Amino acid sequence: MANVHIRQVPDEVHRAIKARAKASGRSTEAEMRRILTDAVSGETPSVRSTLKAGDLLWDIWDDAETDDLDFVRDHQMPQPLDAS
């Protein structure tokens, strides 16, 4: 088998491929092989029907550097806007 090295893959594309791989139970590398194989064989990938937008967003959030963020809920009652 041949080896392929692809440079300058956009981060959002890489995250989407990682999410597809996770959803289908494959490694990212195996998912890339599957995408390339499907592209040249004309077959419709079955993972598209099971991949949900929420899963993609969660995987993007999960990969983000969120250690520095501090989440504090504001428990104050909302105040009406002053109409003047």
N, CA, C and O atoms as a Maestro MAE file, in Angstrom:
{
 s_m_m2io_version
 :::
 2.0.0
}

f_m_ct {
 s_m_title
 :::
 protein
 m_atom[336] {
  # First column is atom index #
  i_m_mmod_type
  r_m_x_coord
  r_m_y_coord
  r_m_z_coord
  i_m_residue_number
  s_m_chain_name
  s_m_pdb_residue_name
  s_m_pdb_atom_name
  i_m_atomic_number
  :::
  1 25 0.837 -1.186 0.000 1 A "MET " " N  " 7
  2 3 0.000 0.000 0.000 1 A "MET " " CA " 6
  3 2 0.875 1.240 0.000 1 A "MET " " C  " 6
  4 15 1.985 1.240 0.532 1 A "MET " " O  " 8
  5 25 0.351 2.299 -0.609 2 A "ALA " " N  " 7
  6 3 1.065 3.577 -0.666 2 A "ALA " " CA " 6
  7 2 0.759 4.402 0.574 2 A "ALA " " C  " 6
  8 15 -0.290 4.246 1.199 2 A "ALA " " O  " 8
  9 25 1.682 5.275 0.915 3 A "ASN " " N  " 7
  10 3 1.477 6.233 1.999 3 A "ASN " " CA " 6
  11 2 1.253 7.605 1.388 3 A "ASN " " C  " 6
  12 15 1.880 7.963 0.391 3 A "ASN " " O  " 8
  13 25 0.360 8.364 1.991 4 A "VAL " " N  " 7
  14 3 0.048 9.704 1.507 4 A "VAL " " CA " 6
  15 2 0.170 10.670 2.669 4 A "VAL " " C  " 6
  16 15 -0.289 10.384 3.775 4 A "VAL " " O  " 8
  17 25 0.785 11.808 2.419 5 A "HIS " " N  " 7
  18 3 0.893 12.855 3.432 5 A "HIS " " CA " 6
  19 2 0.173 14.081 2.876 5 A "HIS " " C  " 6
  20 15 0.534 14.579 1.809 5 A "HIS " " O  " 8
  21 25 -0.833 14.568 3.583 6 A "ILE " " N  " 7
  22 3 -1.608 15.725 3.127 6 A "ILE " " CA " 6
  23 2 -1.304 16.899 4.056 6 A "ILE " " C  " 6
  24 15 -1.483 16.806 5.270 6 A "ILE " " O  " 8
  25 25 -0.850 17.986 3.476 7 A "ARG " " N  " 7
  26 3 -0.506 19.171 4.257 7 A "ARG " " CA " 6
  27 2 -1.626 20.183 4.208 7 A "ARG " " C  " 6
  28 15 -2.461 20.170 3.304 7 A "ARG " " O  " 8
  29 25 -1.629 21.059 5.191 8 A "GLN " " N  " 7
  30 3 -2.506 22.219 5.281 8 A "GLN " " CA " 6
  31 2 -3.990 21.851 5.225 8 A "GLN " " C  " 6
  32 15 -4.772 22.503 4.533 8 A "GLN " " O  " 8
  33 25 -4.362 20.823 5.945 9 A "VAL " " N  " 7
  34 3 -5.775 20.483 6.084 9 A "VAL " " CA " 6
  35 2 -6.375 21.466 7.090 9 A "VAL " " C  " 6
  36 15 -5.863 21.586 8.203 9 A "VAL " " O  " 8
  37 25 -7.450 22.174 6.723 10 A "PRO " " N  " 7
  38 3 -8.047 23.134 7.659 10 A "PRO " " CA " 6
  39 2 -8.484 22.443 8.951 10 A "PRO " " C  " 6
  40 15 -8.932 21.296 8.940 10 A "PRO " " O  " 8
  41 25 -8.342 23.166 10.062 11 A "ASP " " N  " 7
  42 3 -8.684 22.600 11.367 11 A "ASP " " CA " 6
  43 2 -10.116 22.098 11.423 11 A "ASP " " C  " 6
  44 15 -10.379 21.039 11.993 11 A "ASP " " O  " 8
  45 25 -11.059 22.854 10.831 12 A "GLU " " N  " 7
  46 3 -12.460 22.435 10.886 12 A "GLU " " CA " 6
  47 2 -12.708 21.148 10.096 12 A "GLU " " C  " 6
  48 15 -13.581 20.357 10.454 12 A "GLU " " O  " 8
  49 25 -11.947 20.941 9.032 13 A "VAL " " N  " 7
  50 3 -12.063 19.693 8.266 13 A "VAL " " CA " 6
  51 2 -11.525 18.529 9.092 13 A "VAL " " C  " 6
  52 15 -12.128 17.457 9.138 13 A "VAL " " O  " 8
  53 25 -10.391 18.748 9.738 14 A "HIS " " N  " 7
  54 3 -9.809 17.692 10.573 14 A "HIS " " CA " 6
  55 2 -10.748 17.327 11.719 14 A "HIS " " C  " 6
  56 15 -10.925 16.149 12.031 14 A "HIS " " O  " 8
  57 25 -11.353 18.346 12.348 15 A "ARG " " N  " 7
  58 3 -12.294 18.076 13.445 15 A "ARG " " CA " 6
  59 2 -13.510 17.309 12.943 15 A "ARG " " C  " 6
  60 15 -13.997 16.403 13.619 15 A "ARG " " O  " 8
  61 25 -13.999 17.665 11.765 16 A "ALA " " N  " 7
  62 3 -15.159 16.970 11.204 16 A "ALA " " CA " 6
  63 2 -14.828 15.515 10.901 16 A "ALA " " C  " 6
  64 15 -15.652 14.631 11.135 16 A "ALA " " O  " 8
  65 25 -13.644 15.262 10.387 17 A "ILE " " N  " 7
  66 3 -13.232 13.887 10.093 17 A "ILE " " CA " 6
  67 2 -13.078 13.101 11.391 17 A "ILE " " C  " 6
  68 15 -13.470 11.936 11.461 17 A "ILE " " O  " 8
  69 25 -12.507 13.733 12.422 18 A "LYS " " N  " 7
  70 3 -12.393 13.067 13.726 18 A "LYS " " CA " 6
  71 2 -13.774 12.720 14.277 18 A "LYS " " C  " 6
  72 15 -13.967 11.645 14.845 18 A "LYS " " O  " 8
  73 25 -14.727 13.625 14.110 19 A "ALA " " N  " 7
  74 3 -16.080 13.369 14.601 19 A "ALA " " CA " 6
  75 2 -16.732 12.224 13.821 19 A "ALA " " C  " 6
  76 15 -17.396 11.370 14.408 19 A "ALA " " O  " 8
  77 25 -16.542 12.207 12.501 20 A "ARG " " N  " 7
  78 3 -17.075 11.098 11.688 20 A "ARG " " CA " 6
  79 2 -16.461 9.775 12.121 20 A "ARG " " C  " 6
  80 15 -17.150 8.759 12.220 20 A "ARG " " O  " 8
  81 25 -15.157 9.800 12.378 21 A "ALA " " N  " 7
  82 3 -14.459 8.581 12.799 21 A "ALA " " CA " 6
  83 2 -15.013 8.084 14.125 21 A "ALA " " C  " 6
  84 15 -15.270 6.892 14.296 21 A "ALA " " O  " 8
  85 25 -15.194 9.001 15.056 22 A "LYS " " N  " 7
  86 3 -15.712 8.624 16.368 22 A "LYS " " CA " 6
  87 2 -17.118 8.043 16.251 22 A "LYS " " C  " 6
  88 15 -17.447 7.048 16.897 22 A "LYS " " O  " 8
  89 25 -17.950 8.685 15.408 23 A "ALA " " N  " 7
  90 3 -19.328 8.222 15.226 23 A "ALA " " CA " 6
  91 2 -19.392 6.837 14.599 23 A "ALA " " C  " 6
  92 15 -20.319 6.072 14.865 23 A "ALA " " O  " 8
  93 25 -18.411 6.518 13.768 24 A "SER " " N  " 7
  94 3 -18.422 5.216 13.097 24 A "SER " " CA " 6
  95 2 -17.527 4.184 13.777 24 A "SER " " C  " 6
  96 15 -17.411 3.051 13.308 24 A "SER " " O  " 8
  97 25 -16.888 4.579 14.892 25 A "GLY " " N  " 7
  98 3 -16.062 3.635 15.637 25 A "GLY " " CA " 6
  99 2 -14.734 3.313 14.978 25 A "GLY " " C  " 6
  100 15 -14.173 2.239 15.196 25 A "GLY " " O  " 8
  101 25 -14.226 4.246 14.166 26 A "ARG " " N  " 7
  102 3 -12.945 4.047 13.485 26 A "ARG " " CA " 6
  103 2 -11.943 5.089 13.965 26 A "ARG " " C  " 6
  104 15 -12.310 6.091 14.577 26 A "ARG " " O  " 8
  105 25 -10.681 4.833 13.676 27 A "SER " " N  " 7
  106 3 -9.649 5.838 13.941 27 A "SER " " CA " 6
  107 2 -9.762 6.927 12.873 27 A "SER " " C  " 6
  108 15 -10.392 6.729 11.834 27 A "SER " " O  " 8
  109 25 -9.146 8.070 13.143 28 A "THR " " N  " 7
  110 3 -9.169 9.162 12.170 28 A "THR " " CA " 6
  111 2 -8.511 8.721 10.866 28 A "THR " " C  " 6
  112 15 -8.997 9.032 9.779 28 A "THR " " O  " 8
  113 25 -7.417 8.002 10.984 29 A "GLU " " N  " 7
  114 3 -6.722 7.521 9.786 29 A "GLU " " CA " 6
  115 2 -7.602 6.559 8.992 29 A "GLU " " C  " 6
  116 15 -7.669 6.650 7.767 29 A "GLU " " O  " 8
  117 25 -8.273 5.643 9.678 30 A "ALA " " N  " 7
  118 3 -9.164 4.701 8.993 30 A "ALA " " CA " 6
  119 2 -10.331 5.437 8.339 30 A "ALA " " C  " 6
  120 15 -10.776 5.063 7.254 30 A "ALA " " O  " 8
  121 25 -10.821 6.475 8.997 31 A "GLU " " N  " 7
  122 3 -11.916 7.257 8.415 31 A "GLU " " CA " 6
  123 2 -11.470 7.975 7.153 31 A "GLU " " C  " 6
  124 15 -12.220 8.056 6.180 31 A "GLU " " O  " 8
  125 25 -10.243 8.499 7.168 32 A "MET " " N  " 7
  126 3 -9.716 9.157 5.967 32 A "MET " " CA " 6
  127 2 -9.589 8.163 4.818 32 A "MET " " C  " 6
  128 15 -9.901 8.485 3.671 32 A "MET " " O  " 8
  129 25 -9.127 6.946 5.134 33 A "ARG " " N  " 7
  130 3 -9.049 5.913 4.093 33 A "ARG " " CA " 6
  131 2 -10.437 5.607 3.548 33 A "ARG " " C  " 6
  132 15 -10.615 5.440 2.341 33 A "ARG " " O  " 8
  133 25 -11.420 5.533 4.443 34 A "ARG " " N  " 7
  134 3 -12.789 5.233 4.029 34 A "ARG " " CA " 6
  135 2 -13.341 6.335 3.123 34 A "ARG " " C  " 6
  136 15 -13.982 6.051 2.111 34 A "ARG " " O  " 8
  137 25 -13.085 7.609 3.495 35 A "ILE " " N  " 7
  138 3 -13.559 8.737 2.695 35 A "ILE " " CA " 6
  139 2 -12.952 8.689 1.295 35 A "ILE " " C  " 6
  140 15 -13.655 8.867 0.300 35 A "ILE " " O  " 8
  141 25 -11.651 8.450 1.226 36 A "LEU " " N  " 7
  142 3 -10.987 8.374 -0.085 36 A "LEU " " CA " 6
  143 2 -11.508 7.201 -0.905 36 A "LEU " " C  " 6
  144 15 -11.744 7.341 -2.105 36 A "LEU " " O  " 8
  145 25 -11.689 6.058 -0.274 37 A "THR " " N  " 7
  146 3 -12.197 4.876 -0.971 37 A "THR " " CA " 6
  147 2 -13.607 5.126 -1.500 37 A "THR " " C  " 6
  148 15 -13.911 4.807 -2.650 37 A "THR " " O  " 8
  149 25 -14.473 5.703 -0.649 38 A "ASP " " N  " 7
  150 3 -15.841 6.009 -1.073 38 A "ASP " " CA " 6
  151 2 -15.852 7.014 -2.221 38 A "ASP " " C  " 6
  152 15 -16.676 6.915 -3.131 38 A "ASP " " O  " 8
  153 25 -14.930 7.987 -2.177 39 A "ALA " " N  " 7
  154 3 -14.895 9.023 -3.208 39 A "ALA " " CA " 6
  155 2 -14.571 8.451 -4.577 39 A "ALA " " C  " 6
  156 15 -15.131 8.895 -5.580 39 A "ALA " " O  " 8
  157 25 -13.686 7.484 -4.635 40 A "VAL " " N  " 7
  158 3 -13.302 6.938 -5.938 40 A "VAL " " CA " 6
  159 2 -14.168 5.757 -6.366 40 A "VAL " " C  " 6
  160 15 -14.198 5.412 -7.547 40 A "VAL " " O  " 8
  161 25 -14.870 5.138 -5.427 41 A "SER " " N  " 7
  162 3 -15.698 3.987 -5.787 41 A "SER " " CA " 6
  163 2 -17.128 4.384 -6.143 41 A "SER " " C  " 6
  164 15 -17.865 3.595 -6.733 41 A "SER " " O  " 8
  165 25 -17.519 5.608 -5.784 42 A "GLY " " N  " 7
  166 3 -18.871 6.054 -6.094 42 A "GLY " " CA " 6
  167 2 -19.910 5.600 -5.087 42 A "GLY " " C  " 6
  168 15 -21.098 5.868 -5.269 42 A "GLY " " O  " 8
  169 25 -19.488 4.914 -4.021 43 A "GLU " " N  " 7
  170 3 -20.431 4.462 -2.998 43 A "GLU " " CA " 6
  171 2 -20.823 5.629 -2.103 43 A "GLU " " C  " 6
  172 15 -20.035 6.549 -1.887 43 A "GLU " " O  " 8
  173 25 -22.042 5.586 -1.585 44 A "THR " " N  " 7
  174 3 -22.505 6.602 -0.649 44 A "THR " " CA " 6
  175 2 -22.074 6.205 0.749 44 A "THR " " C  " 6
  176 15 -22.411 5.111 1.201 44 A "THR " " O  " 8
  177 25 -21.339 7.056 1.447 45 A "PRO " " N  " 7
  178 3 -20.906 6.710 2.806 45 A "PRO " " CA " 6
  179 2 -22.106 6.552 3.735 45 A "PRO " " C  " 6
  180 15 -23.008 7.390 3.745 45 A "PRO " " O  " 8
  181 25 -22.111 5.481 4.508 46 A "SER " " N  " 7
  182 3 -23.233 5.224 5.404 46 A "SER " " CA " 6
  183 2 -23.172 6.085 6.649 46 A "SER " " C  " 6
  184 15 -24.195 6.272 7.309 46 A "SER " " O  " 8
  185 25 -21.997 6.621 6.996 47 A "VAL " " N  " 7
  186 3 -21.865 7.388 8.226 47 A "VAL " " CA " 6
  187 2 -22.616 8.711 8.144 47 A "VAL " " C  " 6
  188 15 -22.982 9.267 9.180 47 A "VAL " " O  " 8
  189 25 -22.855 9.229 6.951 48 A "ARG " " N  " 7
  190 3 -23.546 10.508 6.830 48 A "ARG " " CA " 6
  191 2 -24.940 10.465 7.424 48 A "ARG " " C  " 6
  192 15 -25.421 11.472 7.942 48 A "ARG " " O  " 8
  193 25 -25.587 9.334 7.359 49 A "SER " " N  " 7
  194 3 -26.934 9.247 7.893 49 A "SER " " CA " 6
  195 2 -26.942 9.170 9.415 49 A "SER " " C  " 6
  196 15 -27.968 9.449 10.035 49 A "SER " " O  " 8
  197 25 -25.822 8.800 10.028 50 A "THR " " N  " 7
  198 3 -25.795 8.681 11.482 50 A "THR " " CA " 6
  199 2 -25.096 9.852 12.160 50 A "THR " " C  " 6
  200 15 -25.218 10.013 13.374 50 A "THR " " O  " 8
  201 25 -24.373 10.665 11.417 51 A "LEU " " N  " 7
  202 3 -23.640 11.775 11.999 51 A "LEU " " CA " 6
  203 2 -24.583 12.953 12.214 51 A "LEU " " C  " 6
  204 15 -25.243 13.401 11.276 51 A "LEU " " O  " 8
  205 25 -24.646 13.446 13.418 52 A "LYS " " N  " 7
  206 3 -25.540 14.542 13.776 52 A "LYS " " CA " 6
  207 2 -24.737 15.817 14.022 52 A "LYS " " C  " 6
  208 15 -23.581 15.757 14.442 52 A "LYS " " O  " 8
  209 25 -25.347 16.960 13.760 53 A "ALA " " N  " 7
  210 3 -24.677 18.247 13.939 53 A "ALA " " CA " 6
  211 2 -24.251 18.446 15.391 53 A "ALA " " C  " 6
  212 15 -23.171 18.975 15.652 53 A "ALA " " O  " 8
  213 25 -25.083 18.030 16.324 54 A "GLY " " N  " 7
  214 3 -24.743 18.166 17.739 54 A "GLY " " CA " 6
  215 2 -23.494 17.393 18.101 54 A "GLY " " C  " 6
  216 15 -22.691 17.855 18.911 54 A "GLY " " O  " 8
  217 25 -23.320 16.210 17.504 55 A "ASP " " N  " 7
  218 3 -22.116 15.424 17.750 55 A "ASP " " CA " 6
  219 2 -20.873 16.162 17.253 55 A "ASP " " C  " 6
  220 15 -19.837 16.177 17.917 55 A "ASP " " O  " 8
  221 25 -20.997 16.769 16.083 56 A "LEU " " N  " 7
  222 3 -19.871 17.534 15.548 56 A "LEU " " CA " 6
  223 2 -19.533 18.706 16.457 56 A "LEU " " C  " 6
  224 15 -18.365 18.939 16.769 56 A "LEU " " O  " 8
  225 25 -20.553 19.444 16.881 57 A "LEU " " N  " 7
  226 3 -20.311 20.590 17.751 57 A "LEU " " CA " 6
  227 2 -19.697 20.163 19.076 57 A "LEU " " C  " 6
  228 15 -18.793 20.826 19.586 57 A "LEU " " O  " 8
  229 25 -20.186 19.052 19.638 58 A "TRP " " N  " 7
  230 3 -19.631 18.583 20.900 58 A "TRP " " CA " 6
  231 2 -18.165 18.204 20.739 58 A "TRP " " C  " 6
  232 15 -17.343 18.523 21.598 58 A "TRP " " O  " 8
  233 25 -17.831 17.523 19.640 59 A "ASP " " N  " 7
  234 3 -16.446 17.124 19.419 59 A "ASP " " CA " 6
  235 2 -15.538 18.338 19.233 59 A "ASP " " C  " 6
  236 15 -14.393 18.337 19.686 59 A "ASP " " O  " 8
  237 25 -16.050 19.372 18.566 60 A "ILE " " N  " 7
  238 3 -15.267 20.591 18.410 60 A "ILE " " CA " 6
  239 2 -15.058 21.229 19.779 60 A "ILE " " C  " 6
  240 15 -13.946 21.644 20.106 60 A "ILE " " O  " 8
  241 25 -16.127 21.311 20.588 61 A "TRP " " N  " 7
  242 3 -16.034 21.895 21.929 61 A "TRP " " CA " 6
  243 2 -15.114 21.054 22.808 61 A "TRP " " C  " 6
  244 15 -14.304 21.589 23.565 61 A "TRP " " O  " 8
  245 25 -15.247 19.729 22.698 62 A "ASP " " N  " 7
  246 3 -14.464 18.827 23.531 62 A "ASP " " CA " 6
  247 2 -12.970 18.951 23.233 62 A "ASP " " C  " 6
  248 15 -12.146 18.787 24.132 62 A "ASP " " O  " 8
  249 25 -12.617 19.237 21.990 63 A "ASP " " N  " 7
  250 3 -11.213 19.378 21.594 63 A "ASP " " CA " 6
  251 2 -10.654 20.759 21.918 63 A "ASP " " C  " 6
  252 15 -9.437 20.948 21.912 63 A "ASP " " O  " 8
  253 25 -11.522 21.724 22.201 64 A "ALA " " N  " 7
  254 3 -11.072 23.096 22.431 64 A "ALA " " CA " 6
  255 2 -10.336 23.197 23.762 64 A "ALA " " C  " 6
  256 15 -10.536 22.391 24.671 64 A "ALA " " O  " 8
  257 25 -9.495 24.195 23.847 65 A "GLU " " N  " 7
  258 3 -8.769 24.476 25.087 65 A "GLU " " CA " 6
  259 2 -9.694 25.267 26.007 65 A "GLU " " C  " 6
  260 15 -9.766 26.491 25.900 65 A "GLU " " O  " 8
  261 25 -10.400 24.590 26.905 66 A "THR " " N  " 7
  262 3 -11.370 25.255 27.771 66 A "THR " " CA " 6
  263 2 -10.924 25.293 29.224 66 A "THR " " C  " 6
  264 15 -11.708 25.670 30.095 66 A "THR " " O  " 8
  265 25 -9.707 24.918 29.501 67 A "ASP " " N  " 7
  266 3 -9.236 24.885 30.880 67 A "ASP " " CA " 6
  267 2 -9.191 26.280 31.512 67 A "ASP " " C  " 6
  268 15 -9.358 26.418 32.724 67 A "ASP " " O  " 8
  269 25 -8.968 27.307 30.697 68 A "ASP " " N  " 7
  270 3 -8.843 28.663 31.218 68 A "ASP " " CA " 6
  271 2 -10.198 29.352 31.404 68 A "ASP " " C  " 6
  272 15 -10.263 30.436 31.985 68 A "ASP " " O  " 8
  273 25 -11.268 28.739 30.922 69 A "LEU " " N  " 7
  274 3 -12.583 29.359 31.017 69 A "LEU " " CA " 6
  275 2 -13.215 29.071 32.374 69 A "LEU " " C  " 6
  276 15 -13.102 27.969 32.911 69 A "LEU " " O  " 8
  277 25 -13.874 30.075 32.906 70 A "ASP " " N  " 7
  278 3 -14.553 29.933 34.190 70 A "ASP " " CA " 6
  279 2 -16.041 30.191 33.951 70 A "ASP " " C  " 6
  280 15 -16.426 31.313 33.622 70 A "ASP " " O  " 8
  281 25 -16.865 29.184 34.110 71 A "PHE " " N  " 7
  282 3 -18.290 29.309 33.872 71 A "PHE " " CA " 6
  283 2 -19.005 29.580 35.191 71 A "PHE " " C  " 6
  284 15 -18.965 28.769 36.117 71 A "PHE " " O  " 8
  285 25 -19.659 30.736 35.257 72 A "VAL " " N  " 7
  286 3 -20.410 31.105 36.446 72 A "VAL " " CA " 6
  287 2 -21.811 31.505 35.992 72 A "VAL " " C  " 6
  288 15 -21.971 32.370 35.131 72 A "VAL " " O  " 8
  289 25 -22.810 30.876 36.571 73 A "ARG " " N  " 7
  290 3 -24.179 31.191 36.195 73 A "ARG " " CA " 6
  291 2 -24.653 32.426 36.950 73 A "ARG " " C  " 6
  292 15 -24.421 32.564 38.151 73 A "ARG " " O  " 8
  293 25 -25.318 33.319 36.227 74 A "ASP " " N  " 7
  294 3 -25.896 34.512 36.813 74 A "ASP " " CA " 6
  295 2 -27.302 34.162 37.297 74 A "ASP " " C  " 6
  296 15 -28.182 33.869 36.488 74 A "ASP " " O  " 8
  297 25 -27.516 34.193 38.612 75 A "HIS " " N  " 7
  298 3 -28.806 33.803 39.184 75 A "HIS " " CA " 6
  299 2 -29.729 34.999 39.421 75 A "HIS " " C  " 6
  300 15 -30.805 34.828 39.995 75 A "HIS " " O  " 8
  301 25 -29.342 36.197 38.999 76 A "GLN " " N  " 7
  302 3 -30.193 37.365 39.182 76 A "GLN " " CA " 6
  303 2 -31.386 37.306 38.246 76 A "GLN " " C  " 6
  304 15 -31.290 36.810 37.123 76 A "GLN " " O  " 8
  305 25 -32.507 37.819 38.723 77 A "MET " " N  " 7
  306 3 -33.701 37.884 37.891 77 A "MET " " CA " 6
  307 2 -33.483 38.912 36.789 77 A "MET " " C  " 6
  308 15 -32.903 39.968 37.042 77 A "MET " " O  " 8
  309 25 -33.932 38.627 35.584 78 A "PRO " " N  " 7
  310 3 -33.785 39.612 34.509 78 A "PRO " " CA " 6
  311 2 -34.624 40.853 34.797 78 A "PRO " " C  " 6
  312 15 -35.728 40.764 35.334 78 A "PRO " " O  " 8
  313 25 -34.089 41.987 34.436 79 A "GLN " " N  " 7
  314 3 -34.794 43.255 34.635 79 A "GLN " " CA " 6
  315 2 -35.334 43.739 33.292 79 A "GLN " " C  " 6
  316 15 -34.673 43.593 32.264 79 A "GLN " " O  " 8
  317 25 -36.548 44.321 33.304 80 A "PRO " " N  " 7
  318 3 -37.088 44.849 32.046 80 A "PRO " " CA " 6
  319 2 -36.262 46.040 31.561 80 A "PRO " " C  " 6
  320 15 -35.671 46.770 32.356 80 A "PRO " " O  " 8
  321 25 -36.233 46.217 30.247 81 A "LEU " " N  " 7
  322 3 -35.519 47.358 29.681 81 A "LEU " " CA " 6
  323 2 -36.287 48.634 29.991 81 A "LEU " " C  " 6
  324 15 -37.517 48.637 30.044 81 A "LEU " " O  " 8
  325 25 -35.551 49.705 30.194 82 A "ASP " " N  " 7
  326 3 -36.163 51.004 30.427 82 A "ASP " " CA " 6
  327 2 -36.582 51.575 29.064 82 A "ASP " " C  " 6
  328 15 -35.742 51.761 28.183 82 A "ASP " " O  " 8
  329 25 -37.872 51.850 28.895 83 A "ALA " " N  " 7
  330 3 -38.387 52.295 27.606 83 A "ALA " " CA " 6
  331 2 -38.099 53.769 27.326 83 A "ALA " " C  " 6
  332 15 -38.390 54.236 26.225 83 A "ALA " " O  " 8
  333 25 -37.547 54.508 28.263 84 A "SER " " N  " 7
  334 3 -37.321 55.941 28.024 84 A "SER " " CA " 6
  335 2 -36.074 56.221 27.258 84 A "SER " " C  " 6
  336 15 -35.763 57.381 26.988 84 A "SER " " O  " 8
  :::
 }
 m_bond[335] {
  # First column is bond index #
  i_m_from
  i_m_to
  i_m_order
  :::
  1 1 2 1
  2 2 3 1
  3 3 4 2
  4 3 5 1
  5 5 6 1
  6 6 7 1
  7 7 8 2
  8 7 9 1
  9 9 10 1
  10 10 11 1
  11 11 12 2
  12 11 13 1
  13 13 14 1
  14 14 15 1
  15 15 16 2
  16 15 17 1
  17 17 18 1
  18 18 19 1
  19 19 20 2
  20 19 21 1
  21 21 22 1
  22 22 23 1
  23 23 24 2
  24 23 25 1
  25 25 26 1
  26 26 27 1
  27 27 28 2
  28 27 29 1
  29 29 30 1
  30 30 31 1
  31 31 32 2
  32 31 33 1
  33 33 34 1
  34 34 35 1
  35 35 36 2
  36 35 37 1
  37 37 38 1
  38 38 39 1
  39 39 40 2
  40 39 41 1
  41 41 42 1
  42 42 43 1
  43 43 44 2
  44 43 45 1
  45 45 46 1
  46 46 47 1
  47 47 48 2
  48 47 49 1
  49 49 50 1
  50 50 51 1
  51 51 52 2
  52 51 53 1
  53 53 54 1
  54 54 55 1
  55 55 56 2
  56 55 57 1
  57 57 58 1
  58 58 59 1
  59 59 60 2
  60 59 61 1
  61 61 62 1
  62 62 63 1
  63 63 64 2
  64 63 65 1
  65 65 66 1
  66 66 67 1
  67 67 68 2
  68 67 69 1
  69 69 70 1
  70 70 71 1
  71 71 72 2
  72 71 73 1
  73 73 74 1
  74 74 75 1
  75 75 76 2
  76 75 77 1
  77 77 78 1
  78 78 79 1
  79 79 80 2
  80 79 81 1
  81 81 82 1
  82 82 83 1
  83 83 84 2
  84 83 85 1
  85 85 86 1
  86 86 87 1
  87 87 88 2
  88 87 89 1
  89 89 90 1
  90 90 91 1
  91 91 92 2
  92 91 93 1
  93 93 94 1
  94 94 95 1
  95 95 96 2
  96 95 97 1
  97 97 98 1
  98 98 99 1
  99 99 100 2
  100 99 101 1
  101 101 102 1
  102 102 103 1
  103 103 104 2
  104 103 105 1
  105 105 106 1
  106 106 107 1
  107 107 108 2
  108 107 109 1
  109 109 110 1
  110 110 111 1
  111 111 112 2
  112 111 113 1
  113 113 114 1
  114 114 115 1
  115 115 116 2
  116 115 117 1
  117 117 118 1
  118 118 119 1
  119 119 120 2
  120 119 121 1
  121 121 122 1
  122 122 123 1
  123 123 124 2
  124 123 125 1
  125 125 126 1
  126 126 127 1
  127 127 128 2
  128 127 129 1
  129 129 130 1
  130 130 131 1
  131 131 132 2
  132 131 133 1
  133 133 134 1
  134 134 135 1
  135 135 136 2
  136 135 137 1
  137 137 138 1
  138 138 139 1
  139 139 140 2
  140 139 141 1
  141 141 142 1
  142 142 143 1
  143 143 144 2
  144 143 145 1
  145 145 146 1
  146 146 147 1
  147 147 148 2
  148 147 149 1
  149 149 150 1
  150 150 151 1
  151 151 152 2
  152 151 153 1
  153 153 154 1
  154 154 155 1
  155 155 156 2
  156 155 157 1
  157 157 158 1
  158 158 159 1
  159 159 160 2
  160 159 161 1
  161 161 162 1
  162 162 163 1
  163 163 164 2
  164 163 165 1
  165 165 166 1
  166 166 167 1
  167 167 168 2
  168 167 169 1
  169 169 170 1
  170 170 171 1
  171 171 172 2
  172 171 173 1
  173 173 174 1
  174 174 175 1
  175 175 176 2
  176 175 177 1
  177 177 178 1
  178 178 179 1
  179 179 180 2
  180 179 181 1
  181 181 182 1
  182 182 183 1
  183 183 184 2
  184 183 185 1
  185 185 186 1
  186 186 187 1
  187 187 188 2
  188 187 189 1
  189 189 190 1
  190 190 191 1
  191 191 192 2
  192 191 193 1
  193 193 194 1
  194 194 195 1
  195 195 196 2
  196 195 197 1
  197 197 198 1
  198 198 199 1
  199 199 200 2
  200 199 201 1
  201 201 202 1
  202 202 203 1
  203 203 204 2
  204 203 205 1
  205 205 206 1
  206 206 207 1
  207 207 208 2
  208 207 209 1
  209 209 210 1
  210 210 211 1
  211 211 212 2
  212 211 213 1
  213 213 214 1
  214 214 215 1
  215 215 216 2
  216 215 217 1
  217 217 218 1
  218 218 219 1
  219 219 220 2
  220 219 221 1
  221 221 222 1
  222 222 223 1
  223 223 224 2
  224 223 225 1
  225 225 226 1
  226 226 227 1
  227 227 228 2
  228 227 229 1
  229 229 230 1
  230 230 231 1
  231 231 232 2
  232 231 233 1
  233 233 234 1
  234 234 235 1
  235 235 236 2
  236 235 237 1
  237 237 238 1
  238 238 239 1
  239 239 240 2
  240 239 241 1
  241 241 242 1
  242 242 243 1
  243 243 244 2
  244 243 245 1
  245 245 246 1
  246 246 247 1
  247 247 248 2
  248 247 249 1
  249 249 250 1
  250 250 251 1
  251 251 252 2
  252 251 253 1
  253 253 254 1
  254 254 255 1
  255 255 256 2
  256 255 257 1
  257 257 258 1
  258 258 259 1
  259 259 260 2
  260 259 261 1
  261 261 262 1
  262 262 263 1
  263 263 264 2
  264 263 265 1
  265 265 266 1
  266 266 267 1
  267 267 268 2
  268 267 269 1
  269 269 270 1
  270 270 271 1
  271 271 272 2
  272 271 273 1
  273 273 274 1
  274 274 275 1
  275 275 276 2
  276 275 277 1
  277 277 278 1
  278 278 279 1
  279 279 280 2
  280 279 281 1
  281 281 282 1
  282 282 283 1
  283 283 284 2
  284 283 285 1
  285 285 286 1
  286 286 287 1
  287 287 288 2
  288 287 289 1
  289 289 290 1
  290 290 291 1
  291 291 292 2
  292 291 293 1
  293 293 294 1
  294 294 295 1
  295 295 296 2
  296 295 297 1
  297 297 298 1
  298 298 299 1
  299 299 300 2
  300 299 301 1
  301 301 302 1
  302 302 303 1
  303 303 304 2
  304 303 305 1
  305 305 306 1
  306 306 307 1
  307 307 308 2
  308 307 309 1
  309 309 310 1
  310 310 311 1
  311 311 312 2
  312 311 313 1
  313 313 314 1
  314 314 315 1
  315 315 316 2
  316 315 317 1
  317 317 318 1
  318 318 319 1
  319 319 320 2
  320 319 321 1
  321 321 322 1
  322 322 323 1
  323 323 324 2
  324 323 325 1
  325 325 326 1
  326 326 327 1
  327 327 328 2
  328 327 329 1
  329 329 330 1
  330 330 331 1
  331 331 332 2
  332 331 333 1
  333 333 334 1
  334 334 335 1
  335 335 336 2
  :::
 }
}
